[in-house]
Amino acid sequence: MLNHYKLNMELCTSSHWRALVGIKTGRGITRAMLKPKDIAKAEEMYSIKCGDDEADAILIGAAYAKENGAAAEINFE
């Protein structure tokens, strides 16, 4: 069973969450071009060092918080 724990799940495309955090996507912009931008944005927003997977996770959370009116306060301690 995919949703065994009865969690609410939403689909969020990478272009959507990137737009919410201010990263431009579109024609001619490749995934390879976006990864350094993801890392830079996460580091800029939260003053941390991270890799591309961590940056994606952080920015997806920030985009969700922004879209749902929650405070995008994340404590990395």
N, CA and C atoms as a LAMMPS dump frame, in Angstrom:
ITEM: TIMESTEP
0
ITEM: NUMBER OF ATOMS
231
ITEM: BOX BOUNDS ff ff ff
-5.0000000000000000e+02 5.0000000000000000e+02
-5.0000000000000000e+02 5.0000000000000000e+02
-5.0000000000000000e+02 5.0000000000000000e+02
ITEM: ATOMS id mol type element x y z
1 1 1 N 0.846 -1.182 0
2 1 2 C 0 0 0
3 1 3 C 0.893 1.248 0
4 2 1 N 0.725 2.07 -0.99
5 2 2 C 1.564 3.249 -1.156
6 2 3 C 1.404 4.245 -0.007
7 3 1 N 0.207 4.464 0.453
8 3 2 C -0.055 5.456 1.482
9 3 3 C -0.494 4.759 2.764
10 4 1 N 0.319 3.837 3.244
11 4 2 C 0.012 3.011 4.401
12 4 3 C -0.332 3.833 5.642
13 5 1 N 0.316 4.953 5.835
14 5 2 C 0.119 5.76 7.033
15 5 3 C -0.933 6.852 6.856
16 6 1 N -1.651 6.818 5.743
17 6 2 C -2.728 7.78 5.476
18 6 3 C -2.226 9.226 5.498
19 7 1 N -1.058 9.43 4.939
20 7 2 C -0.482 10.768 4.856
21 7 3 C -1.045 11.501 3.654
22 8 1 N -1.215 12.793 3.781
23 8 2 C -1.597 13.597 2.636
24 8 3 C -0.363 13.787 1.778
25 9 1 N -0.475 13.49 0.5
26 9 2 C 0.666 13.622 -0.399
27 9 3 C 0.3 14.584 -1.515
28 10 1 N 1.266 15.393 -1.91
29 10 2 C 1.073 16.343 -2.995
30 10 3 C 2.225 16.205 -3.976
31 11 1 N 1.933 16.37 -5.238
32 11 2 C 2.962 16.368 -6.269
33 11 3 C 3.425 17.8 -6.48
34 12 1 N 4.725 17.984 -6.481
35 12 2 C 5.29 19.31 -6.692
36 12 3 C 6.43 19.177 -7.684
37 13 1 N 6.287 19.771 -8.84
38 13 2 C 7.337 19.671 -9.856
39 13 3 C 8.543 20.522 -9.459
40 14 1 N 9.684 20.163 -9.987
41 14 2 C 10.899 20.92 -9.671
42 14 3 C 10.798 22.366 -10.159
43 15 1 N 10.153 22.582 -11.284
44 15 2 C 10.026 23.964 -11.774
45 15 3 C 9.128 24.789 -10.844
46 16 1 N 8.149 24.141 -10.233
47 16 2 C 7.241 24.853 -9.324
48 16 3 C 7.958 25.26 -8.035
49 17 1 N 8.642 24.304 -7.372
50 17 2 C 9.289 24.683 -6.117
51 17 3 C 10.443 25.648 -6.349
52 18 1 N 11.128 25.493 -7.488
53 18 2 C 12.209 26.445 -7.776
54 18 3 C 11.649 27.853 -7.983
55 19 1 N 10.52 27.96 -8.664
56 19 2 C 9.907 29.278 -8.873
57 19 3 C 9.525 29.908 -7.534
58 20 1 N 9.023 29.114 -6.609
59 20 2 C 8.619 29.634 -5.304
60 20 3 C 9.786 30.188 -4.497
61 21 1 N 10.98 29.631 -4.705
62 21 2 C 12.146 30.142 -3.964
63 21 3 C 12.974 31.115 -4.786
64 22 1 N 12.557 31.388 -6.018
65 22 2 C 13.203 32.422 -6.821
66 22 3 C 14.295 31.955 -7.765
67 23 1 N 14.236 30.69 -8.173
68 23 2 C 15.213 30.187 -9.137
69 23 3 C 14.522 30.076 -10.492
70 24 1 N 15.072 30.765 -11.479
71 24 2 C 14.468 30.794 -12.817
72 24 3 C 14.724 29.483 -13.565
73 25 1 N 13.676 28.935 -14.138
74 25 2 C 13.777 27.746 -14.984
75 25 3 C 13.127 28.065 -16.324
76 26 1 N 13.275 27.172 -17.268
77 26 2 C 12.614 27.376 -18.549
78 26 3 C 13.429 26.83 -19.696
79 27 1 N 13.023 27.218 -20.864
80 27 2 C 13.664 26.733 -22.089
81 27 3 C 15.158 27.048 -22.092
82 28 1 N 15.941 26.025 -22.396
83 28 2 C 17.377 26.192 -22.509
84 28 3 C 18.141 26.082 -21.196
85 29 1 N 17.437 25.991 -20.081
86 29 2 C 18.095 25.851 -18.785
87 29 3 C 18.08 24.376 -18.412
88 30 1 N 19.257 23.8 -18.271
89 30 2 C 19.368 22.365 -18.008
90 30 3 C 19.469 22.074 -16.52
91 31 1 N 19.245 20.814 -16.189
92 31 2 C 19.363 20.365 -14.808
93 31 3 C 20.769 20.635 -14.277
94 32 1 N 21.772 20.402 -15.102
95 32 2 C 23.158 20.638 -14.701
96 32 3 C 23.406 22.115 -14.376
97 33 1 N 22.702 23 -15.038
98 33 2 C 22.833 24.427 -14.765
99 33 3 C 22.114 24.809 -13.469
100 34 1 N 21.069 24.067 -13.119
101 34 2 C 20.251 24.4 -11.96
102 34 3 C 20.848 23.932 -10.635
103 35 1 N 21.568 22.813 -10.652
104 35 2 C 22.098 22.262 -9.401
105 35 3 C 22.973 23.259 -8.638
106 36 1 N 23.936 23.938 -9.288
107 36 2 C 24.721 24.941 -8.544
108 36 3 C 23.861 26.096 -8.021
109 37 1 N 22.817 26.445 -8.766
110 37 2 C 21.914 27.506 -8.315
111 37 3 C 21.121 27.057 -7.087
112 38 1 N 20.714 25.778 -7.066
113 38 2 C 20.007 25.239 -5.898
114 38 3 C 20.893 25.335 -4.66
115 39 1 N 22.143 24.9 -4.8
116 39 2 C 23.084 24.929 -3.676
117 39 3 C 23.304 26.368 -3.202
118 40 1 N 23.535 27.269 -4.131
119 40 2 C 23.777 28.669 -3.778
120 40 3 C 22.57 29.285 -3.084
121 41 1 N 21.371 28.963 -3.549
122 41 2 C 20.155 29.523 -2.949
123 41 3 C 19.963 29.008 -1.525
124 42 1 N 20.155 27.71 -1.312
125 42 2 C 20.017 27.143 0.034
126 42 3 C 21.05 27.754 0.975
127 43 1 N 22.282 27.9 0.496
128 43 2 C 23.334 28.492 1.309
129 43 3 C 23.038 29.958 1.618
130 44 1 N 22.496 30.669 0.633
131 44 2 C 22.13 32.083 0.823
132 44 3 C 20.985 32.226 1.824
133 45 1 N 19.96 31.392 1.684
134 45 2 C 18.777 31.511 2.527
135 45 3 C 19.038 31.096 3.976
136 46 1 N 19.881 30.083 4.18
137 46 2 C 20.027 29.508 5.51
138 46 3 C 21.452 29.511 6.054
139 47 1 N 22.389 30.151 5.361
140 47 2 C 23.773 30.28 5.819
141 47 3 C 24.39 28.942 6.217
142 48 1 N 24.237 27.942 5.345
143 48 2 C 24.804 26.617 5.59
144 48 3 C 25.539 26.153 4.341
145 49 1 N 26.396 25.186 4.499
146 49 2 C 27.048 24.52 3.37
147 49 3 C 26.324 23.194 3.156
148 50 1 N 26.01 22.872 1.894
149 50 2 C 25.303 21.627 1.609
150 50 3 C 25.606 21.166 0.185
151 51 1 N 25.26 19.928 -0.085
152 51 2 C 25.384 19.374 -1.42
153 51 3 C 24.098 19.554 -2.2
154 52 1 N 24.053 19.027 -3.409
155 52 2 C 22.883 19.263 -4.253
156 52 3 C 21.624 18.561 -3.749
157 53 1 N 21.727 17.339 -3.241
158 53 2 C 20.536 16.657 -2.73
159 53 3 C 19.985 17.34 -1.487
160 54 1 N 20.88 17.75 -0.595
161 54 2 C 20.441 18.463 0.607
162 54 3 C 19.806 19.799 0.241
163 55 1 N 20.399 20.491 -0.721
164 55 2 C 19.853 21.779 -1.158
165 55 3 C 18.446 21.604 -1.714
166 56 1 N 18.254 20.573 -2.521
167 56 2 C 16.917 20.314 -3.068
168 56 3 C 15.908 20.081 -1.945
169 57 1 N 16.269 19.249 -0.974
170 57 2 C 15.356 18.951 0.134
171 57 3 C 15.033 20.213 0.929
172 58 1 N 16.036 21.01 1.211
173 58 2 C 15.834 22.251 1.964
174 58 3 C 14.919 23.2 1.201
175 59 1 N 15.163 23.355 -0.098
176 59 2 C 14.368 24.291 -0.897
177 59 3 C 12.948 23.802 -1.128
178 60 1 N 12.758 22.493 -1.236
179 60 2 C 11.398 21.95 -1.351
180 60 3 C 10.626 22.269 -0.071
181 61 1 N 11.263 22.089 1.071
182 61 2 C 10.616 22.442 2.34
183 61 3 C 10.306 23.917 2.44
184 62 1 N 11.24 24.756 2.016
185 62 2 C 11.02 26.206 2.051
186 62 3 C 9.883 26.604 1.116
187 63 1 N 9.823 25.987 -0.063
188 63 2 C 8.751 26.285 -1.021
189 63 3 C 7.401 25.855 -0.462
190 64 1 N 7.363 24.689 0.175
191 64 2 C 6.111 24.206 0.782
192 64 3 C 5.655 25.177 1.867
193 65 1 N 6.588 25.596 2.715
194 65 2 C 6.245 26.524 3.779
195 65 3 C 5.727 27.84 3.212
196 66 1 N 6.398 28.343 2.171
197 66 2 C 5.983 29.607 1.562
198 66 3 C 4.593 29.488 0.949
199 67 1 N 4.342 28.401 0.253
200 67 2 C 3.062 28.225 -0.428
201 67 3 C 1.912 27.992 0.55
202 68 1 N 2.21 27.428 1.705
203 68 2 C 1.167 27.097 2.668
204 68 3 C 1.096 28.055 3.85
205 69 1 N 1.774 29.17 3.732
206 69 2 C 1.663 30.219 4.746
207 69 3 C 2.387 29.915 6.048
208 70 1 N 3.23 28.894 6.057
209 70 2 C 3.974 28.568 7.267
210 70 3 C 5.263 29.386 7.303
211 71 1 N 5.778 29.585 8.478
212 71 2 C 7.063 30.262 8.614
213 71 3 C 8.151 29.339 8.085
214 72 1 N 9.025 29.868 7.255
215 72 2 C 10.085 29.054 6.655
216 72 3 C 11.319 29.046 7.533
217 73 1 N 11.11 29.043 8.838
218 73 2 C 12.209 29.036 9.789
219 73 3 C 12.711 27.61 9.958
220 74 1 N 13.966 27.395 9.633
221 74 2 C 14.557 26.072 9.766
222 74 3 C 15.778 26.193 10.666
223 75 1 N 15.853 25.357 11.688
224 75 2 C 16.971 25.354 12.611
225 75 3 C 17.856 24.155 12.288
226 76 1 N 19.106 24.395 11.918
227 76 2 C 20.017 23.325 11.515
228 76 3 C 20.943 22.869 12.637
229 77 1 N 20.669 23.262 13.849
230 77 2 C 21.521 22.856 14.975
231 77 3 C 21.144 21.505 15.506
